[in-house]
Amino acid sequence: MTALRLAGLLGILLVPHPLSAQDESRPKEEVRKTLDRILASPEYEGELPKPNASETFWGWIGKQIGKLFRAMTTLGEAAPAVFWTILIVCLIVLAAIFVHGGVILVRTLRASRGGAGAGAPKGYRFEDAEALFERARAAAAQGQFTEAVRLCHRAALMGLNRRGVIRFQESLTSGDYSGQLRAHHDERSLFLALTGIYEPAFFGKAATGGPEYDESLRLARRLAQGAVPA
């Protein structure tokens, strides 16, 4: 609309009026001044506003949301439906972020309690994979198969970290490690199989026995020692 209005003004100023023979053409200097005044007005300002270096990211987000809600006022009867749709989507996204953070926090706390339990030496998270396998065998001998599976899973992580395939961190989840293994297809396949036993047993309280432990031990040894399929 602004461009059409500007074109109309230019047409009025530059095209002589044939309706009156006595209408003299305007001096060029006057026409130039008139055009300069029109183009300098805020209505025809074409430059983008300069970014404000002092404005925070959240301030910018708030400003954009404000613009969005102001724009919705022009929708008439559809405005309430659009408003509630946007609000519900924002609440769902926010809830998903909090749930994901809560899951990571719970898993970190449980893994920390499991790693720093009775008899665990200081700096247990850096313990050698073979020492973890020994503890897994001891736990299985006592019928503690869930703990044995957990120790096998941890031994696999320690071995992968020692091999330089992943970077071990206490706060990461199995999904995070699976992402690190994207470029290592064989290790990733073995790790997913191991996680398929470990997570239902440790987090889902699934029934765990000798067969689950034996398979976990086999998978974990191949991951820790680098014995992956050709």
C-alpha positions in Angstrom: 0.0 0.0 0.0 2.9 2.4 0.8 4.4 1.8 -2.6 1.1 2.5 -4.4 0.6 5.7 -2.4 4.1 6.9 -3.2 3.6 6.1 -7.0 0.3 8.1 -6.9 2.0 11.1 -5.3 4.8 11.0 -7.8 2.3 10.8 -10.7 0.4 13.8 -9.3 3.7 15.8 -8.9 5.4 14.9 -12.2 2.6 14.5 -14.7 1.3 17.9 -16.0 -2.5 18.4 -15.7 -4.1 18.7 -19.1 -7.4 20.1 -17.7 -6.3 23.7 -17.7 -4.3 25.5 -20.3 -3.4 28.2 -17.8 -1.9 25.7 -15.2 1.8 26.3 -15.3 4.2 23.4 -14.5 5.9 23.5 -11.1 9.5 24.5 -10.9 11.9 21.5 -10.7 13.4 22.8 -7.4 10.0 22.8 -5.8 9.2 19.3 -7.0 12.6 18.0 -5.6 12.0 19.6 -2.2 8.5 18.1 -2.1 9.8 14.6 -2.9 12.6 14.9 -0.4 10.1 15.8 2.3 7.8 12.9 1.4 10.7 10.3 1.4 12.1 11.6 4.7 8.8 11.2 6.5 8.6 8.2 9.0 5.8 6.7 6.9 8.2 5.9 4.1 11.2 5.1 6.2 12.8 2.0 4.6 15.7 1.3 6.9 15.6 -1.5 9.4 15.9 -0.5 13.1 19.4 -1.0 14.4 19.8 -3.9 16.9 19.9 -2.9 20.5 23.0 -4.5 22.0 21.7 -4.0 25.6 18.5 -6.0 24.9 18.6 -9.5 26.4 17.4 -12.6 24.5 14.4 -13.0 26.8 13.6 -9.3 26.3 13.6 -9.9 22.6 11.4 -13.0 22.9 8.9 -11.0 25.1 8.8 -8.2 22.5 8.1 -10.7 19.6 5.3 -12.4 21.7 3.8 -8.9 22.3 3.8 -8.2 18.6 2.2 -11.5 17.9 -0.6 -10.9 20.4 -1.1 -7.4 19.0 -1.4 -8.8 15.5 -4.1 -11.2 16.7 -6.4 -8.4 17.5 -6.8 -7.8 13.8 -8.3 -11.3 13.3 -11.7 -10.4 14.6 -13.8 -13.4 15.7 -10.9 -15.8 15.0 -8.7 -14.1 17.6 -9.8 -16.1 20.7 -9.3 -19.4 18.9 -5.8 -18.4 17.7 -4.9 -17.1 21.1 -5.8 -20.3 23.0 -4.1 -22.5 20.4 -0.9 -20.6 20.7 -1.1 -20.6 24.5 -1.8 -24.4 24.7 1.1 -25.2 22.4 3.4 -23.0 24.5 2.3 -24.7 27.7 2.8 -28.2 26.1 6.3 -27.3 25.0 7.2 -25.8 28.4 5.8 -29.0 30.1 7.9 -31.2 27.8 11.0 -29.3 28.7 10.4 -29.6 32.4 9.6 -33.3 32.1 12.7 -34.0 30.1 14.8 -32.1 32.7 13.1 -34.1 35.5 13.8 -37.4 33.9 17.5 -36.5 33.4 17.7 -35.3 37.1 16.1 -38.5 38.4 18.3 -40.8 36.4 21.4 -38.8 37.5 20.5 -39.1 41.1 19.7 -42.8 40.9 22.9 -43.5 39.0 24.9 -41.5 41.6 23.3 -43.4 44.5 24.0 -46.7 42.7 27.6 -45.8 42.1 28.3 -44.4 45.5 26.7 -47.2 47.5 28.1 -49.3 50.3 31.7 -50.5 49.6 32.1 -48.2 46.5 35.5 -46.6 46.5 36.0 -42.9 46.2 36.0 -41.9 42.5 34.0 -45.0 41.6 32.8 -43.5 38.3 36.4 -43.8 37.0 36.6 -47.5 38.1 38.1 -49.9 35.7 35.7 -52.0 33.5 37.2 -55.3 34.7 36.6 -54.4 38.3 33.0 -53.7 37.5 32.7 -57.0 35.7 34.0 -58.7 38.9 31.4 -56.9 41.0 28.7 -57.9 38.5 29.7 -61.5 38.9 29.6 -61.3 42.6 26.1 -59.6 42.5 24.8 -62.3 40.2 26.2 -65.1 42.5 24.1 -63.6 45.3 21.0 -63.5 43.1 21.1 -59.7 42.6 20.6 -59.8 38.9 19.3 -56.2 38.5 22.5 -54.8 40.1 24.6 -57.2 38.0 23.0 -55.9 34.8 23.5 -52.3 36.0 27.2 -53.0 36.6 27.6 -54.5 33.2 26.0 -51.5 31.6 28.4 -49.2 33.5 31.4 -51.4 32.6 30.5 -51.0 29.0 30.4 -47.2 29.3 33.8 -47.3 31.1 35.3 -49.4 28.3 33.8 -47.3 25.6 35.2 -44.2 27.3 38.6 -45.7 27.7 38.6 -46.7 24.0 37.7 -43.0 23.1 34.5 -44.0 21.4 32.3 -42.0 23.9 32.9 -39.3 26.5 31.6 -40.5 29.8 29.7 -38.1 32.0 27.6 -39.0 35.1 24.7 -36.8 34.1 24.2 -38.3 30.6 21.5 -40.9 29.8 21.6 -44.0 27.6 20.0 -42.0 24.9 22.8 -39.4 25.0 25.4 -42.1 24.7 23.5 -43.7 21.8 23.7 -40.3 20.1 27.5 -40.3 20.6 27.7 -43.7 19.0 25.9 -42.6 15.8 29.1 -42.8 13.8 30.0 -46.2 15.3 27.3 -48.5 13.9 28.5 -51.8 15.4 29.0 -50.4 18.9 25.6 -48.6 18.7 23.8 -51.8 17.8 25.4 -53.6 20.7 24.8 -50.7 23.1 21.1 -50.5 22.1 20.7 -54.2 22.8 22.4 -53.8 26.2 20.2 -50.8 27.0 17.1 -52.8 26.1 17.9 -55.1 29.0 19.3 -52.5 31.5 16.6 -49.8 31.4 13.6 -52.1 31.9 15.4 -53.9 34.7 16.8 -50.8 36.5 14.2 -48.1 35.8 11.1 -50.2 35.0 11.6 -52.9 37.6 11.2 -55.6 35.1 11.9 -59.2 36.2 15.6 -60.0 35.7 17.4 -63.3 36.0 20.3 -65.3 34.9 19.6 -65.1 31.1 19.4 -61.3 31.2 22.6 -61.1 33.2 24.4 -63.5 30.9 23.4 -61.5 27.8 24.3 -58.2 29.4 27.7 -59.5 30.3 28.3 -60.7 26.8 27.3 -57.4 25.2 29.2 -55.3 27.8 32.4 -57.3 27.3 32.3 -56.8 23.5 31.7 -53.1 24.0 34.4 -52.6 26.6 37.0 -54.7 24.8 36.2 -53.6 21.3 35.2 -57.1 20.1 32.5 -55.9 17.7 31.1 -57.9 14.7 33.0 -57.5 11.4 
